[in-house]
Amino acid sequence: MLLDKCHNLIHCKLVVVDTYEEFEPPSAVSLPHLRSLCIRDFGRTDLSKAFYDSISAPNLKWINYQRHPAYQRTGSLAPLIRHLVIGPEPDGPSRTIPGHSSRPGTAKMDKFDLKQLTFKASWEETLLPALEVFEASLMKNFSDEDLLKFIIGRLDLEALRSGIAALKSVRMTFDRPRERDITADVERHAKAAGIDFNLELAYQPEPSSATNPLSPSFGLTADGRSWHLQDIE
């Protein structure tokens, strides 16, 4: 395997696909300097999991995984992840893989279940215990209330005492309008935990209420356009 010969690798971008040839992953691939990993996974579950489980990357800080569900296929890498990106990375400053960029609008992760990452109790397993930065694009299948529970759960004193890392940043774009403003609640819990928290949320505008055919805004899409973007691409 090529990765087995790349011990000094720092940033890695992979496309995982099925193979009809016999595939036996090595018992261990040591990547002691790997810090960021970007994966587009089109492989079978058993092959993907065996491949991920073979990787030892103790210094991995950032992962971008584009296939649902990301956290169920990263195997032994999951406890090390501090920066998780679901789908395309949101616009704006962030830690990206040098030489690569991703833009919102190329994929939707409608089936991602944020509750799987939410802290519930110290005696229950919490996925990605080292997570500090969470980013996602074009989400719509969970509510602002779910997002608030996820954030404050990761700032809860019981969670911190049980070894869960304090969440420090959430950047998200939603494919729906805002349901409620959670900013004040997040700021209050972050202050109580002594965390300088970064919260960046972007939503779709509210649908137009114009029903009069003579109205200037009648017939426009929710974001004010008179056509769908895919019609001209």
TORKOL-4160 file (C-alpha; in steps of 0.2 Angstrom, whole numbers, padded with zeros to 4 digits, m for minus):
233
<pt num="1" X="0000" Y="0000" Z="0000"/>
<pt num="2" X="0006" Y="0017" Z="m0005"/>
<pt num="3" X="0002" Y="0025" Z="0012"/>
<pt num="4" X="0013" Y="0013" Z="0021"/>
<pt num="5" X="0028" Y="0021" Z="0013"/>
<pt num="6" X="0023" Y="0039" Z="0017"/>
<pt num="7" X="0028" Y="0041" Z="0035"/>
<pt num="8" X="0031" Y="0060" Z="0033"/>
<pt num="9" X="0014" Y="0063" Z="0026"/>
<pt num="10" X="0006" Y="0079" Z="0034"/>
<pt num="11" X="m0010" Y="0082" Z="0023"/>
<pt num="12" X="m0019" Y="0069" Z="0013"/>
<pt num="13" X="m0034" Y="0069" Z="0001"/>
<pt num="14" X="m0041" Y="0052" Z="m0004"/>
<pt num="15" X="m0055" Y="0045" Z="m0015"/>
<pt num="16" X="m0060" Y="0027" Z="m0009"/>
<pt num="17" X="m0069" Y="0016" Z="m0022"/>
<pt num="18" X="m0074" Y="m0002" Z="m0023"/>
<pt num="19" X="m0062" Y="m0015" Z="m0031"/>
<pt num="20" X="m0065" Y="m0032" Z="m0039"/>
<pt num="21" X="m0047" Y="m0037" Z="m0034"/>
<pt num="22" X="m0043" Y="m0046" Z="m0018"/>
<pt num="23" X="m0039" Y="m0032" Z="m0005"/>
<pt num="24" X="m0031" Y="m0036" Z="0012"/>
<pt num="25" X="m0027" Y="m0020" Z="0022"/>
<pt num="26" X="m0011" Y="m0020" Z="0031"/>
<pt num="27" X="m0012" Y="m0023" Z="0050"/>
<pt num="28" X="m0006" Y="m0005" Z="0053"/>
<pt num="29" X="m0001" Y="0010" Z="0043"/>
<pt num="30" X="0009" Y="0022" Z="0053"/>
<pt num="31" X="0006" Y="0041" Z="0049"/>
<pt num="32" X="0014" Y="0050" Z="0064"/>
<pt num="33" X="0014" Y="0067" Z="0056"/>
<pt num="34" X="m0003" Y="0067" Z="0047"/>
<pt num="35" X="m0013" Y="0082" Z="0053"/>
<pt num="36" X="m0027" Y="0083" Z="0040"/>
<pt num="37" X="m0037" Y="0070" Z="0030"/>
<pt num="38" X="m0050" Y="0073" Z="0017"/>
<pt num="39" X="m0060" Y="0057" Z="0011"/>
<pt num="40" X="m0073" Y="0055" Z="m0003"/>
<pt num="41" X="m0079" Y="0037" Z="0000"/>
<pt num="42" X="m0088" Y="0027" Z="m0013"/>
<pt num="43" X="m0082" Y="0010" Z="m0006"/>
<pt num="44" X="m0091" Y="m0004" Z="0002"/>
<pt num="45" X="m0093" Y="m0003" Z="0021"/>
<pt num="46" X="m0082" Y="m0018" Z="0025"/>
<pt num="47" X="m0068" Y="m0012" Z="0014"/>
<pt num="48" X="m0069" Y="0006" Z="0020"/>
<pt num="49" X="m0069" Y="0001" Z="0038"/>
<pt num="50" X="m0055" Y="m0011" Z="0037"/>
<pt num="51" X="m0044" Y="0002" Z="0028"/>
<pt num="52" X="m0048" Y="0016" Z="0041"/>
<pt num="53" X="m0045" Y="0004" Z="0055"/>
<pt num="54" X="m0027" Y="0000" Z="0048"/>
<pt num="55" X="m0022" Y="0019" Z="0050"/>
<pt num="56" X="m0013" Y="0025" Z="0065"/>
<pt num="57" X="m0013" Y="0044" Z="0065"/>
<pt num="58" X="m0010" Y="0050" Z="0083"/>
<pt num="59" X="m0008" Y="0069" Z="0077"/>
<pt num="60" X="m0024" Y="0069" Z="0066"/>
<pt num="61" X="m0033" Y="0086" Z="0070"/>
<pt num="62" X="m0044" Y="0089" Z="0055"/>
<pt num="63" X="m0055" Y="0077" Z="0044"/>
<pt num="64" X="m0067" Y="0080" Z="0030"/>
<pt num="65" X="m0078" Y="0065" Z="0026"/>
<pt num="66" X="m0090" Y="0066" Z="0012"/>
<pt num="67" X="m0102" Y="0051" Z="0014"/>
<pt num="68" X="m0115" Y="0048" Z="0027"/>
<pt num="69" X="m0113" Y="0043" Z="0041"/>
<pt num="70" X="m0095" Y="0049" Z="0043"/>
<pt num="71" X="m0093" Y="0045" Z="0061"/>
<pt num="72" X="m0098" Y="0027" Z="0059"/>
<pt num="73" X="m0084" Y="0023" Z="0046"/>
<pt num="74" X="m0068" Y="0032" Z="0052"/>
<pt num="75" X="m0065" Y="0017" Z="0064"/>
<pt num="76" X="m0050" Y="0020" Z="0076"/>
<pt num="77" X="m0047" Y="0038" Z="0070"/>
<pt num="78" X="m0063" Y="0044" Z="0078"/>
<pt num="79" X="m0056" Y="0047" Z="0096"/>
<pt num="80" X="m0043" Y="0058" Z="0089"/>
<pt num="81" X="m0053" Y="0070" Z="0078"/>
<pt num="82" X="m0054" Y="0088" Z="0084"/>
<pt num="83" X="m0060" Y="0096" Z="0069"/>
<pt num="84" X="m0075" Y="0088" Z="0059"/>
<pt num="85" X="m0082" Y="0094" Z="0043"/>
<pt num="86" X="m0099" Y="0087" Z="0037"/>
<pt num="87" X="m0101" Y="0089" Z="0018"/>
<pt num="88" X="m0093" Y="0104" Z="0009"/>
<pt num="89" X="m0084" Y="0116" Z="0021"/>
<pt num="90" X="m0093" Y="0132" Z="0024"/>
<pt num="91" X="m0087" Y="0149" Z="0017"/>
<pt num="92" X="m0075" Y="0159" Z="0027"/>
<pt num="93" X="m0059" Y="0158" Z="0036"/>
<pt num="94" X="m0055" Y="0140" Z="0042"/>
<pt num="95" X="m0042" Y="0127" Z="0043"/>
<pt num="96" X="m0042" Y="0119" Z="0026"/>
<pt num="97" X="m0030" Y="0107" Z="0017"/>
<pt num="98" X="m0017" Y="0118" Z="0008"/>
<pt num="99" X="m0021" Y="0118" Z="m0011"/>
<pt num="100" X="m0039" Y="0113" Z="m0009"/>
<pt num="101" X="m0055" Y="0121" Z="m0006"/>
<pt num="102" X="m0073" Y="0116" Z="m0005"/>
<pt num="103" X="m0089" Y="0126" Z="m0008"/>
<pt num="104" X="m0106" Y="0125" Z="m0001"/>
<pt num="105" X="m0119" Y="0119" Z="m0014"/>
<pt num="106" X="m0110" Y="0103" Z="m0020"/>
<pt num="107" X="m0118" Y="0090" Z="m0008"/>
<pt num="108" X="m0132" Y="0089" Z="0005"/>
<pt num="109" X="m0131" Y="0079" Z="0021"/>
<pt num="110" X="m0149" Y="0077" Z="0024"/>
<pt num="111" X="m0148" Y="0061" Z="0035"/>
<pt num="112" X="m0134" Y="0066" Z="0047"/>
<pt num="113" X="m0140" Y="0064" Z="0065"/>
<pt num="114" X="m0132" Y="0077" Z="0076"/>
<pt num="115" X="m0139" Y="0068" Z="0091"/>
<pt num="116" X="m0126" Y="0054" Z="0089"/>
<pt num="117" X="m0113" Y="0067" Z="0094"/>
<pt num="118" X="m0123" Y="0075" Z="0108"/>
<pt num="119" X="m0117" Y="0072" Z="0126"/>
<pt num="120" X="m0131" Y="0064" Z="0137"/>
<pt num="121" X="m0123" Y="0057" Z="0152"/>
<pt num="122" X="m0105" Y="0053" Z="0159"/>
<pt num="123" X="m0109" Y="0034" Z="0159"/>
<pt num="124" X="m0115" Y="0034" Z="0140"/>
<pt num="125" X="m0102" Y="0033" Z="0126"/>
<pt num="126" X="m0100" Y="0050" Z="0117"/>
<pt num="127" X="m0094" Y="0049" Z="0099"/>
<pt num="128" X="m0079" Y="0060" Z="0095"/>
<pt num="129" X="m0074" Y="0064" Z="0113"/>
<pt num="130" X="m0060" Y="0076" Z="0107"/>
<pt num="131" X="m0070" Y="0086" Z="0095"/>
<pt num="132" X="m0067" Y="0105" Z="0097"/>
<pt num="133" X="m0073" Y="0112" Z="0080"/>
<pt num="134" X="m0088" Y="0107" Z="0071"/>
<pt num="135" X="m0093" Y="0113" Z="0053"/>
<pt num="136" X="m0107" Y="0108" Z="0041"/>
<pt num="137" X="m0115" Y="0114" Z="0026"/>
<pt num="138" X="m0133" Y="0114" Z="0019"/>
<pt num="139" X="m0141" Y="0105" Z="0034"/>
<pt num="140" X="m0159" Y="0104" Z="0036"/>
<pt num="141" X="m0164" Y="0088" Z="0045"/>
<pt num="142" X="m0162" Y="0094" Z="0063"/>
<pt num="143" X="m0168" Y="0109" Z="0072"/>
<pt num="144" X="m0160" Y="0124" Z="0080"/>
<pt num="145" X="m0165" Y="0116" Z="0096"/>
<pt num="146" X="m0155" Y="0100" Z="0092"/>
<pt num="147" X="m0140" Y="0111" Z="0088"/>
<pt num="148" X="m0142" Y="0120" Z="0104"/>
<pt num="149" X="m0142" Y="0104" Z="0114"/>
<pt num="150" X="m0127" Y="0098" Z="0105"/>
<pt num="151" X="m0117" Y="0113" Z="0109"/>
<pt num="152" X="m0122" Y="0116" Z="0127"/>
<pt num="153" X="m0120" Y="0097" Z="0130"/>
<pt num="154" X="m0101" Y="0099" Z="0125"/>
<pt num="155" X="m0100" Y="0113" Z="0136"/>
<pt num="156" X="m0108" Y="0105" Z="0151"/>
<pt num="157" X="m0097" Y="0103" Z="0167"/>
<pt num="158" X="m0101" Y="0085" Z="0169"/>
<pt num="159" X="m0095" Y="0082" Z="0151"/>
<pt num="160" X="m0079" Y="0091" Z="0154"/>
<pt num="161" X="m0076" Y="0082" Z="0170"/>
<pt num="162" X="m0079" Y="0065" Z="0161"/>
<pt num="163" X="m0065" Y="0069" Z="0148"/>
<pt num="164" X="m0075" Y="0076" Z="0134"/>
<pt num="165" X="m0066" Y="0091" Z="0126"/>
<pt num="166" X="m0074" Y="0107" Z="0126"/>
<pt num="167" X="m0082" Y="0112" Z="0110"/>
<pt num="168" X="m0075" Y="0129" Z="0104"/>
<pt num="169" X="m0082" Y="0133" Z="0087"/>
<pt num="170" X="m0097" Y="0129" Z="0076"/>
<pt num="171" X="m0099" Y="0135" Z="0059"/>
<pt num="172" X="m0114" Y="0130" Z="0049"/>
<pt num="173" X="m0125" Y="0134" Z="0034"/>
<pt num="174" X="m0143" Y="0128" Z="0034"/>
<pt num="175" X="m0154" Y="0124" Z="0019"/>
<pt num="176" X="m0169" Y="0131" Z="0028"/>
<pt num="177" X="m0174" Y="0147" Z="0037"/>
<pt num="178" X="m0169" Y="0150" Z="0056"/>
<pt num="179" X="m0182" Y="0143" Z="0068"/>
<pt num="180" X="m0175" Y="0152" Z="0084"/>
<pt num="181" X="m0160" Y="0162" Z="0089"/>
<pt num="182" X="m0149" Y="0152" Z="0100"/>
<pt num="183" X="m0134" Y="0164" Z="0101"/>
<pt num="184" X="m0138" Y="0171" Z="0118"/>
<pt num="185" X="m0140" Y="0153" Z="0126"/>
<pt num="186" X="m0124" Y="0148" Z="0118"/>
<pt num="187" X="m0115" Y="0163" Z="0125"/>
<pt num="188" X="m0122" Y="0160" Z="0142"/>
<pt num="189" X="m0116" Y="0142" Z="0143"/>
<pt num="190" X="m0099" Y="0146" Z="0135"/>
<pt num="191" X="m0096" Y="0160" Z="0148"/>
<pt num="192" X="m0101" Y="0148" Z="0162"/>
<pt num="193" X="m0088" Y="0135" Z="0156"/>
<pt num="194" X="m0075" Y="0148" Z="0153"/>
<pt num="195" X="m0074" Y="0145" Z="0134"/>
<pt num="196" X="m0071" Y="0158" Z="0121"/>
<pt num="197" X="m0084" Y="0151" Z="0109"/>
<pt num="198" X="m0086" Y="0155" Z="0090"/>
<pt num="199" X="m0103" Y="0153" Z="0083"/>
<pt num="200" X="m0106" Y="0156" Z="0064"/>
<pt num="201" X="m0123" Y="0151" Z="0057"/>
<pt num="202" X="m0131" Y="0155" Z="0040"/>
<pt num="203" X="m0149" Y="0152" Z="0035"/>
<pt num="204" X="m0160" Y="0153" Z="0020"/>
<pt num="205" X="m0171" Y="0168" Z="0020"/>
<pt num="206" X="m0189" Y="0166" Z="0025"/>
<pt num="207" X="m0200" Y="0161" Z="0010"/>
<pt num="208" X="m0209" Y="0176" Z="0001"/>
<pt num="209" X="m0226" Y="0179" Z="0008"/>
<pt num="210" X="m0232" Y="0188" Z="m0008"/>
<pt num="211" X="m0247" Y="0180" Z="m0015"/>
<pt num="212" X="m0253" Y="0194" Z="m0026"/>
<pt num="213" X="m0249" Y="0190" Z="m0045"/>
<pt num="214" X="m0246" Y="0208" Z="m0047"/>
<pt num="215" X="m0233" Y="0210" Z="m0033"/>
<pt num="216" X="m0215" Y="0213" Z="m0038"/>
<pt num="217" X="m0209" Y="0198" Z="m0028"/>
<pt num="218" X="m0223" Y="0186" Z="m0034"/>
<pt num="219" X="m0215" Y="0170" Z="m0041"/>
<pt num="220" X="m0198" Y="0173" Z="m0034"/>
<pt num="221" X="m0188" Y="0159" Z="m0026"/>
<pt num="222" X="m0185" Y="0159" Z="m0007"/>
<pt num="223" X="m0169" Y="0168" Z="m0009"/>
<pt num="224" X="m0176" Y="0181" Z="m0021"/>
<pt num="225" X="m0171" Y="0174" Z="m0037"/>
<pt num="226" X="m0182" Y="0172" Z="m0052"/>
<pt num="227" X="m0174" Y="0156" Z="m0058"/>
<pt num="228" X="m0166" Y="0140" Z="m0050"/>
<pt num="229" X="m0147" Y="0140" Z="m0050"/>
<pt num="230" X="m0147" Y="0123" Z="m0058"/>
<pt num="231" X="m0157" Y="0129" Z="m0073"/>
<pt num="232" X="m0142" Y="0140" Z="m0079"/>
<pt num="233" X="m0127" Y="0128" Z="m0074"/>
